Amino acid sequence: MIAPETVAKFQRALPFWASLLLIPLIAVLATQGGWWLLGIPLATWWLFAVLDQITGLELENADPGTADDQLYWYRAITLMWPPLQFTTLFAVIYYATRADHLSGVELAGLAFGMGVLSGTIGINYAHELMHQSSRLERWLADFLLASVLYSHFRSEHLLVHHRYVGTGRDPVTARFNEGFHRFFPRVLRESYGSSWRAEAAMLARKGLPALDGRNPFWLYIALQGIFLALAFLVGGWVGLAMFLGQALTAVWQLELTNYIEHYGLTRKHLGEGKYEHVRPRHSWNAAHKASNWLLINLQRHSDHHYKPDRRFPLLQNYTEADAPQFPYGYPVMTTCAMIPPLWKRVMNPRVRRWRTMYYPEITDWKAYNKMKHPLPR
C-alpha cells in the first residue's frame, strides 16, 4: 500500500502528464505533412505498447483513503486538458486550412491524428471528470464531449452503463462473439435512445416532461452547435469537415475501448429480471504500467465500477483471482479488436475460462450470449 504522503509527490504524478507531449507533437507534425502525420497514432498506440513491455506491470495500490488535497498534481492534468485540447483543435484547423503544403489526404490524416488525441486523451479525461461531484469538473466533461459531438455519453454512461453493465439493457456491453464492426454501429444507434430514455425517466419521476429545460440534452445540443459553428468560422467547409473527421475518430476510439472492457462478461440472471450485483469479475483489467499512465488508470476498470467516483490515482489493482486480466494493455487489445477473427481467437477461450471459473453451475450460455434474458427492472 502506497502511503498518502508518497502519492502526493509531484514525481509520483509526473508519468501521467505524458499526454501533454502530444500537443507539441501534433503541432510539429502538421508543419511537416506526409508520412509524418502517422506520428500521433504511433505515439499513442504503438509507443505505449512498447513501453508496456519495458516498464512491466504496476501491481501496487495507493491508499484509497488519500485525501483530495493530496491529489493536486493528478487533478491538475485533467483540469488543464480541456482548454489545451480546445486551443490545439482550433489552431490545427486554422493552420491546416491555410497551409499550401497539405493535400486533401493529408488534411484527412491530420484530422484523424487530432481525433486520436481527443479520443484517447480527451474523452478519457471527460470520463474521469464526469464522475466527480465538482460542478466545474462535470462542466469540463460536457465541454470535452461536445468537442467530439458525443455529449450524450455522459447520460448514457452515468445512468445506463454503470447501472446495467453486463445485462441486455446496457448497449456498450459487447456480446460474446460479437465483432467490433457489428458492435460499433449498434452502439451508435442504441446509445442515443438509451441515454434519452434515462434522462426522460428521471424527469418523469419529478413530474416533468421529457422536453423540460432541465433535460441536459438541451445543453448538449447548444454546446455541440457552438463547436460546429466555430469550426466553420475558423476553417470554412474544409475546417468543418476536419472537425467532423476528428469527432468520428474520437468516438471510434471511445467505443473501441468500451467494446473490450466488458466483452462477453455477463451478470448472472437470478430470475424475473433480477441480476446479481456488479462485481470485479465483470470487467477486463490490465496492470500494464505505461498504458495506465497514458489512460490515467482506466485499465483498473473493475475498481472503477466498484467506486465510480474514486479518482484515478486511487483506483485499485485486482489480481486474476478476483477479476479477469488482459494479456496486454489496451493499446494492443484495441488493435486486436479491429481484426475480429484474431480478437475471437485470443478472447473467446478466455471468456469460456472465466465462465467455468466463476459460474460452474451455468451449463447453457445461449441466452447470455445473445442477452435474451428479461431486461433488468
C-alpha atoms as a printed R data frame, in Angstrom:
    type eleno elety resid chain resno       x       y       z
1   ATOM     1    CA   MET     A     1   0.000   0.000   0.000
2   ATOM     2    CA   ILE     A     2   1.445   3.355  -1.060
3   ATOM     3    CA   ALA     A     3   1.146   5.939   1.709
4   ATOM     4    CA   PRO     A     4  -0.750   9.206   1.062
5   ATOM     5    CA   GLU     A     5   2.362  11.347   1.535
6   ATOM     6    CA   THR     A     6   4.121   9.347  -1.208
7   ATOM     7    CA   VAL     A     7   1.117   9.516  -3.527
8   ATOM     8    CA   ALA     A     8   1.038  13.316  -3.111
9   ATOM     9    CA   LYS     A     9   4.554  13.848  -4.502
10  ATOM    10    CA   PHE     A    10   4.856  15.516  -7.910
11  ATOM    11    CA   GLN     A    11   7.319  12.928  -9.206
12  ATOM    12    CA   ARG     A    12   4.750  10.222  -8.473
13  ATOM    13    CA   ALA     A    13   2.172  12.027 -10.629
14  ATOM    14    CA   LEU     A    14   4.583  13.085 -13.370
15  ATOM    15    CA   PRO     A    15   4.238   9.987 -15.632
16  ATOM    16    CA   PHE     A    16   0.509  10.722 -16.022
17  ATOM    17    CA   TRP     A    17   1.450  14.067 -17.586
18  ATOM    18    CA   ALA     A    18   2.855  12.284 -20.645
19  ATOM    19    CA   SER     A    19  -0.275  13.171 -22.609
20  ATOM    20    CA   LEU     A    20   0.822  16.824 -22.703
21  ATOM    21    CA   LEU     A    21   3.662  15.844 -25.045
22  ATOM    22    CA   LEU     A    22   1.102  15.033 -27.747
23  ATOM    23    CA   ILE     A    23   0.204  18.713 -28.150
24  ATOM    24    CA   PRO     A    24   3.610  19.974 -29.387
25  ATOM    25    CA   LEU     A    25   3.933  16.718 -31.341
26  ATOM    26    CA   ILE     A    26   0.801  17.301 -33.421
27  ATOM    27    CA   ALA     A    27   1.831  20.935 -33.944
28  ATOM    28    CA   VAL     A    28   5.194  19.872 -35.370
29  ATOM    29    CA   LEU     A    29   3.689  17.074 -37.467
30  ATOM    30    CA   ALA     A    30   1.173  19.473 -39.030
31  ATOM    31    CA   THR     A    31   4.036  21.578 -40.387
32  ATOM    32    CA   GLN     A    32   5.688  18.517 -41.941
33  ATOM    33    CA   GLY     A    33   2.749  16.706 -43.501
34  ATOM    34    CA   GLY     A    34   3.188  13.463 -45.431
35  ATOM    35    CA   TRP     A    35   4.039  10.286 -43.578
36  ATOM    36    CA   TRP     A    36   4.928  12.319 -40.508
37  ATOM    37    CA   LEU     A    37   1.184  12.541 -39.785
38  ATOM    38    CA   LEU     A    38   1.276   8.922 -38.641
39  ATOM    39    CA   GLY     A    39   3.205  10.159 -35.613
40  ATOM    40    CA   ILE     A    40   0.171  10.666 -33.365
41  ATOM    41    CA   PRO     A    41  -1.301   7.144 -33.636
42  ATOM    42    CA   LEU     A    42   2.219   5.710 -33.457
43  ATOM    43    CA   ALA     A    43   2.989   7.760 -30.338
44  ATOM    44    CA   THR     A    44  -0.216   6.767 -28.554
45  ATOM    45    CA   TRP     A    45  -0.862   3.177 -29.618
46  ATOM    46    CA   TRP     A    46   2.485   1.661 -30.542
47  ATOM    47    CA   LEU     A    47   4.910   3.638 -28.412
48  ATOM    48    CA   PHE     A    48   2.992   2.884 -25.242
49  ATOM    49    CA   ALA     A    49   2.565  -0.748 -26.272
50  ATOM    50    CA   VAL     A    50   6.366  -0.984 -26.482
51  ATOM    51    CA   LEU     A    51   6.778   0.908 -23.214
52  ATOM    52    CA   ASP     A    52   4.422  -1.567 -21.544
53  ATOM    53    CA   GLN     A    53   6.867  -4.354 -22.363
54  ATOM    54    CA   ILE     A    54   9.760  -2.314 -20.950
55  ATOM    55    CA   THR     A    55   8.126  -0.932 -17.802
56  ATOM    56    CA   GLY     A    56   6.159  -4.055 -16.869
57  ATOM    57    CA   LEU     A    57   3.183  -4.198 -14.505
58  ATOM    58    CA   GLU     A    58   2.077  -1.838 -11.753
59  ATOM    59    CA   LEU     A    59   0.648  -4.066  -9.021
60  ATOM    60    CA   GLU     A    60   0.914  -1.665  -6.077
61  ATOM    61    CA   ASN     A    61  -2.117   0.237  -4.839
62  ATOM    62    CA   ALA     A    62  -2.338   3.732  -3.427
63  ATOM    63    CA   ASP     A    63  -4.060   4.171  -0.093
64  ATOM    64    CA   PRO     A    64  -7.722   4.700  -1.131
65  ATOM    65    CA   GLY     A    65  -8.152   6.969   1.871
66  ATOM    66    CA   THR     A    66  -5.791   9.567   0.380
67  ATOM    67    CA   ALA     A    67  -7.492  12.974   0.591
68  ATOM    68    CA   ASP     A    68  -8.331  15.097  -2.451
69  ATOM    69    CA   ASP     A    69  -5.937  17.861  -1.383
70  ATOM    70    CA   GLN     A    70  -3.095  15.319  -1.659
71  ATOM    71    CA   LEU     A    71  -4.027  14.616  -5.290
72  ATOM    72    CA   TYR     A    72  -3.337  18.128  -6.578
73  ATOM    73    CA   TRP     A    73  -0.851  17.101  -9.282
74  ATOM    74    CA   TYR     A    74  -3.182  14.399 -10.603
75  ATOM    75    CA   ARG     A    75  -6.255  16.615 -10.704
76  ATOM    76    CA   ALA     A    76  -4.262  19.390 -12.362
77  ATOM    77    CA   ILE     A    77  -3.733  17.430 -15.577
78  ATOM    78    CA   THR     A    78  -7.449  16.724 -16.041
79  ATOM    79    CA   LEU     A    79  -8.324  20.368 -15.337
80  ATOM    80    CA   MET     A    80  -5.654  21.697 -17.706
81  ATOM    81    CA   TRP     A    81  -6.516  19.420 -20.596
82  ATOM    82    CA   PRO     A    82  -9.905  20.857 -21.758
83  ATOM    83    CA   PRO     A    83  -8.603  24.361 -22.623
84  ATOM    84    CA   LEU     A    84  -5.417  22.876 -24.084
85  ATOM    85    CA   GLN     A    85  -7.367  20.497 -26.315
86  ATOM    86    CA   PHE     A    86  -9.727  23.288 -27.399
87  ATOM    87    CA   THR     A    87  -6.805  25.538 -28.348
88  ATOM    88    CA   THR     A    88  -4.972  22.727 -30.139
89  ATOM    89    CA   LEU     A    89  -8.035  21.603 -32.090
90  ATOM    90    CA   PHE     A    90  -8.881  25.009 -33.494
91  ATOM    91    CA   ALA     A    91  -5.252  26.000 -34.014
92  ATOM    92    CA   VAL     A    92  -4.810  22.840 -36.113
93  ATOM    93    CA   ILE     A    93  -7.953  23.608 -38.137
94  ATOM    94    CA   TYR     A    94  -6.892  27.245 -38.641
95  ATOM    95    CA   TYR     A    95  -3.371  26.329 -39.729
96  ATOM    96    CA   ALA     A    96  -4.279  23.334 -41.885
97  ATOM    97    CA   THR     A    97  -6.966  25.106 -43.894
98  ATOM    98    CA   ARG     A    98  -4.474  27.820 -44.842
99  ATOM    99    CA   ALA     A    99  -1.385  25.633 -45.422
100 ATOM   100    CA   ASP     A   100  -0.381  25.139 -49.054
101 ATOM   101    CA   HIS     A   101   1.699  22.020 -48.411
102 ATOM   102    CA   LEU     A   102  -1.157  19.818 -47.148
103 ATOM   103    CA   SER     A   103  -3.192  17.826 -49.685
104 ATOM   104    CA   GLY     A   104  -6.739  16.616 -49.088
105 ATOM   105    CA   VAL     A   105  -5.441  13.236 -47.956
106 ATOM   106    CA   GLU     A   106  -3.028  14.928 -45.567
107 ATOM   107    CA   LEU     A   107  -5.825  17.081 -44.142
108 ATOM   108    CA   ALA     A   108  -7.811  13.896 -43.514
109 ATOM   109    CA   GLY     A   109  -4.754  12.324 -41.878
110 ATOM   110    CA   LEU     A   110  -4.279  15.358 -39.659
111 ATOM   111    CA   ALA     A   111  -7.955  15.246 -38.632
112 ATOM   112    CA   PHE     A   112  -7.516  11.558 -37.830
113 ATOM   113    CA   GLY     A   113  -4.478  12.320 -35.658
114 ATOM   114    CA   MET     A   114  -6.382  15.072 -33.852
115 ATOM   115    CA   GLY     A   115  -9.223  12.610 -33.271
116 ATOM   116    CA   VAL     A   116  -6.821  10.092 -31.750
117 ATOM   117    CA   LEU     A   117  -5.720  12.826 -29.357
118 ATOM   118    CA   SER     A   118  -9.265  13.990 -28.496
119 ATOM   119    CA   GLY     A   119 -10.473  10.398 -28.169
120 ATOM   120    CA   THR     A   120  -7.621   8.598 -26.426
121 ATOM   121    CA   ILE     A   121  -6.961  11.512 -24.073
122 ATOM   122    CA   GLY     A   122  -9.897  13.939 -24.236
123 ATOM   123    CA   ILE     A   123 -12.820  11.541 -23.826
124 ATOM   124    CA   ASN     A   124 -10.898   9.557 -21.244
125 ATOM   125    CA   TYR     A   125 -10.346  12.703 -19.179
126 ATOM   126    CA   ALA     A   126 -14.008  13.640 -19.678
127 ATOM   127    CA   HIS     A   127 -14.875  10.234 -18.235
128 ATOM   128    CA   GLU     A   128 -12.797  10.980 -15.145
129 ATOM   129    CA   LEU     A   129 -14.320  14.445 -14.753
130 ATOM   130    CA   MET     A   130 -17.976  13.444 -15.202
131 ATOM   131    CA   HIS     A   131 -17.783  11.097 -12.213
132 ATOM   132    CA   GLN     A   132 -16.765  13.854  -9.781
133 ATOM   133    CA   SER     A   133 -19.104  15.912  -7.610
134 ATOM   134    CA   SER     A   134 -17.500  19.261  -8.502
135 ATOM   135    CA   ARG     A   135 -19.721  21.340 -10.791
136 ATOM   136    CA   LEU     A   136 -16.633  22.683 -12.605
137 ATOM   137    CA   GLU     A   137 -15.304  19.205 -13.338
138 ATOM   138    CA   ARG     A   138 -18.654  17.973 -14.623
139 ATOM   139    CA   TRP     A   139 -18.967  21.038 -16.835
140 ATOM   140    CA   LEU     A   140 -15.489  20.463 -18.250
141 ATOM   141    CA   ALA     A   141 -16.552  16.896 -19.054
142 ATOM   142    CA   ASP     A   142 -19.510  18.271 -21.031
143 ATOM   143    CA   PHE     A   143 -17.154  20.694 -22.778
144 ATOM   144    CA   LEU     A   144 -14.810  17.904 -23.889
145 ATOM   145    CA   LEU     A   145 -17.637  15.636 -25.032
146 ATOM   146    CA   ALA     A   146 -19.229  18.435 -27.048
147 ATOM   147    CA   SER     A   147 -15.913  18.880 -28.882
148 ATOM   148    CA   VAL     A   148 -16.396  15.390 -30.345
149 ATOM   149    CA   LEU     A   149 -20.195  15.655 -30.769
150 ATOM   150    CA   TYR     A   150 -20.821  12.883 -28.242
151 ATOM   151    CA   SER     A   151 -22.351  14.762 -25.330
152 ATOM   152    CA   HIS     A   152 -24.991  12.126 -24.637
153 ATOM   153    CA   PHE     A   153 -22.188   9.810 -23.482
154 ATOM   154    CA   ARG     A   154 -22.404  11.483 -20.080
155 ATOM   155    CA   SER     A   155 -26.056  10.461 -19.656
156 ATOM   156    CA   GLU     A   156 -25.552   7.028 -21.173
157 ATOM   157    CA   HIS     A   157 -22.508   6.257 -19.053
158 ATOM   158    CA   LEU     A   158 -23.762   7.502 -15.686
159 ATOM   159    CA   LEU     A   159 -27.413   6.476 -15.933
160 ATOM   160    CA   VAL     A   160 -27.282   3.361 -18.120
161 ATOM   161    CA   HIS     A   161 -23.851   1.745 -18.317
162 ATOM   162    CA   HIS     A   162 -22.951   1.773 -14.628
163 ATOM   163    CA   ARG     A   163 -26.415   0.623 -13.619
164 ATOM   164    CA   TYR     A   164 -26.964  -2.078 -16.239
165 ATOM   165    CA   VAL     A   165 -23.490  -3.271 -17.269
166 ATOM   166    CA   GLY     A   166 -23.393  -6.963 -18.077
167 ATOM   167    CA   THR     A   167 -27.093  -7.106 -18.997
168 ATOM   168    CA   GLY     A   168 -29.095  -6.621 -22.181
169 ATOM   169    CA   ARG     A   169 -30.096  -3.108 -21.123
170 ATOM   170    CA   ASP     A   170 -26.528  -1.839 -21.482
171 ATOM   171    CA   PRO     A   171 -25.750  -1.144 -25.163
172 ATOM   172    CA   VAL     A   172 -21.983  -0.973 -24.602
173 ATOM   173    CA   THR     A   173 -21.567  -4.404 -23.031
174 ATOM   174    CA   ALA     A   174 -20.200  -6.309 -26.027
175 ATOM   175    CA   ARG     A   175 -21.980  -9.612 -26.547
176 ATOM   176    CA   PHE     A   176 -19.981 -12.830 -26.717
177 ATOM   177    CA   ASN     A   177 -18.770 -13.454 -30.281
178 ATOM   178    CA   GLU     A   178 -19.939 -10.004 -31.426
179 ATOM   179    CA   GLY     A   179 -17.239  -8.461 -33.615
180 ATOM   180    CA   PHE     A   180 -16.373  -4.804 -33.218
181 ATOM   181    CA   HIS     A   181 -17.603  -3.916 -36.712
182 ATOM   182    CA   ARG     A   182 -21.088  -5.100 -35.714
183 ATOM   183    CA   PHE     A   183 -20.812  -3.629 -32.219
184 ATOM   184    CA   PHE     A   184 -19.893  -0.101 -33.347
185 ATOM   185    CA   PRO     A   185 -22.966   0.738 -35.474
186 ATOM   186    CA   ARG     A   186 -25.241  -0.976 -32.934
187 ATOM   187    CA   VAL     A   187 -23.876   1.160 -30.100
188 ATOM   188    CA   LEU     A   188 -24.081   4.368 -32.136
189 ATOM   189    CA   ARG     A   189 -27.738   3.601 -32.789
190 ATOM   190    CA   GLU     A   190 -28.769   2.319 -29.369
191 ATOM   191    CA   SER     A   191 -26.847   4.624 -27.025
192 ATOM   192    CA   TYR     A   192 -28.663   7.775 -28.162
193 ATOM   193    CA   GLY     A   193 -32.016   6.188 -27.403
194 ATOM   194    CA   SER     A   194 -30.977   4.670 -24.094
195 ATOM   195    CA   SER     A   195 -29.470   7.940 -22.831
196 ATOM   196    CA   TRP     A   196 -32.566   9.945 -23.862
197 ATOM   197    CA   ARG     A   197 -34.926   7.463 -22.178
198 ATOM   198    CA   ALA     A   198 -32.832   7.542 -18.990
199 ATOM   199    CA   GLU     A   199 -32.978  11.347 -18.779
200 ATOM   200    CA   ALA     A   200 -36.696  11.382 -19.645
201 ATOM   201    CA   ALA     A   201 -37.373   8.819 -16.913
202 ATOM   202    CA   MET     A   202 -35.533  10.949 -14.343
203 ATOM   203    CA   LEU     A   203 -37.645  13.964 -15.279
204 ATOM   204    CA   ALA     A   204 -40.844  11.894 -15.220
205 ATOM   205    CA   ARG     A   205 -40.105  10.852 -11.623
206 ATOM   206    CA   LYS     A   206 -40.143  14.557 -10.779
207 ATOM   207    CA   GLY     A   207 -43.402  15.080 -12.658
208 ATOM   208    CA   LEU     A   208 -41.685  16.925 -15.525
209 ATOM   209    CA   PRO     A   209 -41.979  16.366 -19.296
210 ATOM   210    CA   ALA     A   210 -39.068  14.978 -21.309
211 ATOM   211    CA   LEU     A   211 -38.600  18.321 -23.072
212 ATOM   212    CA   ASP     A   212 -38.283  20.287 -19.848
213 ATOM   213    CA   GLY     A   213 -35.430  22.790 -19.821
214 ATOM   214    CA   ARG     A   214 -33.631  20.768 -17.166
215 ATOM   215    CA   ASN     A   215 -33.065  17.933 -19.612
216 ATOM   216    CA   PRO     A   216 -29.294  18.069 -20.249
217 ATOM   217    CA   PHE     A   217 -29.888  17.284 -23.919
218 ATOM   218    CA   TRP     A   218 -30.633  20.984 -24.415
219 ATOM   219    CA   LEU     A   219 -27.147  21.769 -23.090
220 ATOM   220    CA   TYR     A   220 -25.682  19.024 -25.273
221 ATOM   221    CA   ILE     A   221 -27.304  20.469 -28.401
222 ATOM   222    CA   ALA     A   222 -26.208  24.025 -27.578
223 ATOM   223    CA   LEU     A   223 -22.572  23.135 -26.856
224 ATOM   224    CA   GLN     A   224 -22.261  20.928 -29.934
225 ATOM   225    CA   GLY     A   225 -23.829  23.667 -32.086
226 ATOM   226    CA   ILE     A   226 -21.259  26.164 -30.794
227 ATOM   227    CA   PHE     A   227 -18.393  23.821 -31.665
228 ATOM   228    CA   LEU     A   228 -19.750  23.201 -35.169
229 ATOM   229    CA   ALA     A   229 -20.176  26.938 -35.754
230 ATOM   230    CA   LEU     A   230 -16.646  27.655 -34.504
231 ATOM   231    CA   ALA     A   231 -15.182  25.011 -36.801
232 ATOM   232    CA   PHE     A   232 -16.921  26.608 -39.782
233 ATOM   233    CA   LEU     A   233 -15.898  30.135 -38.777
234 ATOM   234    CA   VAL     A   234 -12.256  29.122 -38.294
235 ATOM   235    CA   GLY     A   235 -11.827  26.878 -41.334
236 ATOM   236    CA   GLY     A   236 -14.872  27.111 -43.585
237 ATOM   237    CA   TRP     A   237 -16.279  23.935 -45.088
238 ATOM   238    CA   VAL     A   238 -12.879  22.228 -45.017
239 ATOM   239    CA   GLY     A   239 -12.467  23.128 -41.369
240 ATOM   240    CA   LEU     A   240 -15.932  21.782 -40.623
241 ATOM   241    CA   ALA     A   241 -15.073  18.536 -42.418
242 ATOM   242    CA   MET     A   242 -11.864  18.253 -40.389
243 ATOM   243    CA   PHE     A   243 -13.813  18.829 -37.189
244 ATOM   244    CA   LEU     A   244 -16.311  16.117 -38.109
245 ATOM   245    CA   GLY     A   245 -13.466  13.760 -39.020
246 ATOM   246    CA   GLN     A   246 -11.711  14.188 -35.687
247 ATOM   247    CA   ALA     A   247 -15.035  13.743 -33.848
248 ATOM   248    CA   LEU     A   248 -15.774  10.465 -35.641
249 ATOM   249    CA   THR     A   249 -12.242   9.234 -34.925
250 ATOM   250    CA   ALA     A   250 -12.571  10.134 -31.248
251 ATOM   251    CA   VAL     A   251 -15.913   8.350 -30.925
252 ATOM   252    CA   TRP     A   252 -14.460   5.297 -32.660
253 ATOM   253    CA   GLN     A   253 -11.628   5.308 -30.112
254 ATOM   254    CA   LEU     A   254 -14.106   5.534 -27.231
255 ATOM   255    CA   GLU     A   255 -16.358   2.752 -28.439
256 ATOM   256    CA   LEU     A   256 -13.390   0.535 -29.283
257 ATOM   257    CA   THR     A   257 -12.374   0.871 -25.636
258 ATOM   258    CA   ASN     A   258 -15.937   0.243 -24.465
259 ATOM   259    CA   TYR     A   259 -16.014  -2.864 -26.636
260 ATOM   260    CA   ILE     A   260 -13.034  -4.546 -24.992
261 ATOM   261    CA   GLU     A   261 -13.768  -3.542 -21.385
262 ATOM   262    CA   HIS     A   262 -16.698  -5.923 -20.820
263 ATOM   263    CA   TYR     A   263 -16.563  -8.256 -23.824
264 ATOM   264    CA   GLY     A   264 -18.520 -11.443 -23.091
265 ATOM   265    CA   LEU     A   265 -18.822 -10.706 -19.347
266 ATOM   266    CA   THR     A   266 -22.405 -11.031 -18.159
267 ATOM   267    CA   ARG     A   267 -24.040 -10.794 -14.764
268 ATOM   268    CA   LYS     A   268 -25.917 -13.858 -13.591
269 ATOM   269    CA   HIS     A   269 -29.673 -13.696 -14.127
270 ATOM   270    CA   LEU     A   270 -31.470 -14.548 -10.875
271 ATOM   271    CA   GLY     A   271 -34.942 -14.749 -12.397
272 ATOM   272    CA   GLU     A   272 -37.795 -12.309 -13.107
273 ATOM   273    CA   GLY     A   273 -35.497  -9.571 -14.379
274 ATOM   274    CA   LYS     A   274 -33.235  -9.621 -11.326
275 ATOM   275    CA   TYR     A   275 -29.450  -9.808 -11.698
276 ATOM   276    CA   GLU     A   276 -26.541 -10.222  -9.328
277 ATOM   277    CA   HIS     A   277 -24.740  -7.050  -8.282
278 ATOM   278    CA   VAL     A   278 -21.826  -5.781 -10.342
279 ATOM   279    CA   ARG     A   279 -18.615  -7.356  -9.111
280 ATOM   280    CA   PRO     A   280 -14.901  -7.060 -10.030
281 ATOM   281    CA   ARG     A   281 -15.284 -10.136 -12.250
282 ATOM   282    CA   HIS     A   282 -17.490  -8.173 -14.687
283 ATOM   283    CA   SER     A   283 -14.710  -6.034 -16.204
284 ATOM   284    CA   TRP     A   284 -11.488  -6.825 -18.050
285 ATOM   285    CA   ASN     A   285  -8.384  -5.284 -16.481
286 ATOM   286    CA   ALA     A   286  -4.770  -4.641 -17.403
287 ATOM   287    CA   ALA     A   287  -1.989  -3.778 -14.948
288 ATOM   288    CA   HIS     A   288   0.442  -2.578 -17.634
289 ATOM   289    CA   LYS     A   289   2.240   0.435 -16.284
290 ATOM   290    CA   ALA     A   290   2.879   2.680 -19.302
291 ATOM   291    CA   SER     A   291  -0.579   2.404 -20.862
292 ATOM   292    CA   ASN     A   292  -2.094   3.155 -17.461
293 ATOM   293    CA   TRP     A   293  -0.030   6.353 -17.412
294 ATOM   294    CA   LEU     A   294  -1.484   7.327 -20.791
295 ATOM   295    CA   LEU     A   295  -5.046   6.311 -19.887
296 ATOM   296    CA   ILE     A   296  -4.964   7.536 -16.265
297 ATOM   297    CA   ASN     A   297  -5.596   4.057 -14.842
298 ATOM   298    CA   LEU     A   298  -8.668   3.329 -16.961
299 ATOM   299    CA   GLN     A   299  -7.378  -0.238 -17.204
300 ATOM   300    CA   ARG     A   300  -8.103  -0.699 -13.494
301 ATOM   301    CA   HIS     A   301 -11.654  -0.961 -14.669
302 ATOM   302    CA   SER     A   302 -13.114  -3.300 -12.062
303 ATOM   303    CA   ASP     A   303 -12.367  -0.862  -9.265
304 ATOM   304    CA   HIS     A   304 -13.855   1.973 -11.293
305 ATOM   305    CA   HIS     A   305 -17.159   0.096 -11.401
306 ATOM   306    CA   TYR     A   306 -16.885  -0.640  -7.677
307 ATOM   307    CA   LYS     A   307 -16.217   3.018  -6.775
308 ATOM   308    CA   PRO     A   308 -17.162   5.166  -9.817
309 ATOM   309    CA   ASP     A   309 -16.258   8.470  -8.145
310 ATOM   310    CA   ARG     A   310 -12.838   7.262  -6.923
311 ATOM   311    CA   ARG     A   311 -10.186   9.470  -8.521
312 ATOM   312    CA   PHE     A   312  -7.883   7.745 -10.961
313 ATOM   313    CA   PRO     A   313  -4.651   7.663  -8.866
314 ATOM   314    CA   LEU     A   314  -6.534   5.774  -6.131
315 ATOM   315    CA   LEU     A   315  -8.063   3.061  -8.321
316 ATOM   316    CA   GLN     A   316  -7.062  -0.359  -7.034
317 ATOM   317    CA   ASN     A   317  -5.474  -3.223  -8.925
318 ATOM   318    CA   TYR     A   318  -7.161  -6.640  -8.746
319 ATOM   319    CA   THR     A   319  -5.411  -9.946  -9.193
320 ATOM   320    CA   GLU     A   320  -6.507 -12.713 -11.553
321 ATOM   321    CA   ALA     A   321  -8.217 -14.424  -8.610
322 ATOM   322    CA   ASP     A   322 -10.738 -11.568  -8.344
323 ATOM   323    CA   ALA     A   323 -11.028 -10.069 -11.834
324 ATOM   324    CA   PRO     A   324 -10.197 -11.181 -15.397
325 ATOM   325    CA   GLN     A   325  -6.978  -9.812 -16.888
326 ATOM   326    CA   PHE     A   326  -5.979  -8.939 -20.447
327 ATOM   327    CA   PRO     A   327  -2.708 -10.421 -21.696
328 ATOM   328    CA   TYR     A   328  -1.667  -6.948 -22.952
329 ATOM   329    CA   GLY     A   329  -2.599  -3.328 -22.315
330 ATOM   330    CA   TYR     A   330  -5.435  -1.511 -24.055
331 ATOM   331    CA   PRO     A   331  -3.295  -0.240 -26.987
332 ATOM   332    CA   VAL     A   332  -2.587  -3.808 -28.132
333 ATOM   333    CA   MET     A   333  -6.024  -5.164 -27.253
334 ATOM   334    CA   THR     A   334  -7.933  -2.430 -29.116
335 ATOM   335    CA   THR     A   335  -5.770  -3.030 -32.190
336 ATOM   336    CA   CYS     A   336  -6.543  -6.733 -31.880
337 ATOM   337    CA   ALA     A   337 -10.274  -5.930 -31.659
338 ATOM   338    CA   MET     A   338 -10.159  -4.285 -35.091
339 ATOM   339    CA   ILE     A   339  -9.450  -7.759 -36.540
340 ATOM   340    CA   PRO     A   340 -12.448  -9.816 -35.328
341 ATOM   341    CA   PRO     A   341 -11.063 -13.305 -36.165
342 ATOM   342    CA   LEU     A   342  -7.885 -12.505 -34.224
343 ATOM   343    CA   TRP     A   343  -9.851 -10.974 -31.352
344 ATOM   344    CA   LYS     A   344 -12.121 -14.009 -31.039
345 ATOM   345    CA   ARG     A   345  -9.156 -16.370 -31.201
346 ATOM   346    CA   VAL     A   346  -7.496 -14.516 -28.326
347 ATOM   347    CA   MET     A   347 -10.545 -13.675 -26.200
348 ATOM   348    CA   ASN     A   348 -13.216 -16.338 -26.663
349 ATOM   349    CA   PRO     A   349 -11.171 -19.023 -24.846
350 ATOM   350    CA   ARG     A   350 -10.594 -16.530 -22.025
351 ATOM   351    CA   VAL     A   351 -14.318 -15.839 -21.747
352 ATOM   352    CA   ARG     A   352 -15.020 -19.566 -21.583
353 ATOM   353    CA   ARG     A   353 -12.421 -19.993 -18.821
354 ATOM   354    CA   TRP     A   354 -13.998 -17.047 -16.981
355 ATOM   355    CA   ARG     A   355 -17.402 -18.748 -17.172
356 ATOM   356    CA   THR     A   356 -16.018 -22.004 -15.823
357 ATOM   357    CA   MET     A   357 -14.167 -20.236 -13.019
358 ATOM   358    CA   TYR     A   358 -16.985 -18.024 -11.744
359 ATOM   359    CA   TYR     A   359 -20.193 -19.749 -12.875
360 ATOM   360    CA   PRO     A   360 -19.645 -23.515 -12.978
361 ATOM   361    CA   GLU     A   361 -23.346 -24.022 -12.189
362 ATOM   362    CA   ILE     A   362 -24.411 -22.468 -15.522
363 ATOM   363    CA   THR     A   363 -24.253 -25.043 -18.309
364 ATOM   364    CA   ASP     A   364 -26.313 -23.333 -21.021
365 ATOM   365    CA   TRP     A   365 -24.974 -19.934 -22.059
366 ATOM   366    CA   LYS     A   366 -27.116 -19.381 -25.159
367 ATOM   367    CA   ALA     A   367 -29.382 -16.770 -23.560
368 ATOM   368    CA   TYR     A   368 -26.357 -14.940 -22.126
369 ATOM   369    CA   ASN     A   369 -24.581 -14.928 -25.496
370 ATOM   370    CA   LYS     A   370 -27.473 -13.051 -27.114
371 ATOM   371    CA   MET     A   371 -28.646 -11.164 -23.987
372 ATOM   372    CA   LYS     A   372 -32.052 -12.826 -24.225
373 ATOM   373    CA   HIS     A   373 -32.924 -12.816 -20.531
374 ATOM   374    CA   PRO     A   374 -35.601 -10.365 -19.299
375 ATOM   375    CA   LEU     A   375 -34.238  -6.847 -19.027
376 ATOM   376    CA   PRO     A   376 -33.357  -5.544 -15.553
377 ATOM   377    CA   ARG     A   377 -36.230  -3.920 -13.737
